[in-house]
């Protein structure tokens, strides 16, 4: 079953305690699609400038990723720069240059509109609503957002949340969205806003899945080689939704497994800069780590 992702394709410059890279491939749509393609075909809608070299992502042809929906327009590609500190718990954004992304108007190609699984990556809620108006009866809609939209466009964001099956946030965003100071209370309150399920990401402390009568907490897989956390959230979402699309199910047991697969994919992403680790990740490597994950959580 096919997945549609609408988000950003960017050029990132990142500094971490392990080094620095300049103008490497990034963006929510790219991280998500590479992760999700381990399980199911992905259709990408995004925008880049004339300066974007598609040769850098030519591997997508072998990964069931269709990029016909990436618009190429005059101007420069979205650029982001960030610096992580020694313990990785703090990150500074050095610059954000929206460039062509500032005027992005997602146009969903006709053949994409029947995608059964939709991932609305972190973009303006107004654009997310426009995407939902263009698609045809999706089976499952998964939404990501961030603090900028929570504070800047709360009314529009609430409209999107009401149309969402699964909302993915980090812990700080969940507290900000609800005004609460306790994650369990915040999770229950968010469910009343409309989504069937909620996932709250807690970084190195894992993720929590909430449902009407469901609370499932999964740890993060411990990694020895933490190089660059950029894109970990989007790769988690890709692994999570990719697994659901592969199985064609969204019952509670499958959702629990999907959280584990999402966490496992994200654990690979952080082992190198940019998309390097994800683009070379094999299914056999993934399955081996899933087995280790199972051993870590067995009692």
VENBEL-V665184 format. One record per run of one state. SS is the DSSP state (@ for helix, = for strand, . for the rest). FROM is the first residue (numbers start at 1). LEN is the number of residues. If there is no record, write none. Layout:
ss=SS from=FROM len=LEN
ss=SS from=FROM len=LEN
This chain:
ss=. from=1 len=2
ss== from=3 len=4
ss=. from=7 len=3
ss== from=10 len=7
ss=. from=17 len=2
ss== from=19 len=8
ss=. from=27 len=1
ss=@ from=28 len=9
ss=. from=37 len=5
ss== from=42 len=8
ss=. from=50 len=4
ss=@ from=54 len=9
ss=. from=63 len=2
ss== from=65 len=9
ss=. from=74 len=5
ss== from=79 len=6
ss=. from=85 len=6
ss== from=91 len=7
ss=. from=98 len=1
ss=@ from=99 len=5
ss=. from=104 len=6
ss=@ from=110 len=3
ss=. from=113 len=4
ss== from=117 len=4
ss=. from=121 len=4
ss=@ from=125 len=10
ss=. from=135 len=5
ss== from=140 len=5
ss=. from=145 len=2
ss=@ from=147 len=6
ss=. from=153 len=1
ss=@ from=154 len=9
ss=. from=163 len=3
ss== from=166 len=5
ss=@ from=171 len=8
ss=. from=179 len=4
ss=@ from=183 len=9
ss=. from=192 len=5
ss== from=197 len=5
ss=. from=202 len=1
ss=@ from=203 len=3
ss=. from=206 len=1
ss== from=207 len=5
ss=. from=212 len=2
ss== from=214 len=5
ss=. from=219 len=13
ss=@ from=232 len=16
ss=. from=248 len=4
ss=@ from=252 len=18
ss=. from=270 len=6
ss=@ from=276 len=4
ss=. from=280 len=3
ss=@ from=283 len=15
ss=. from=298 len=2
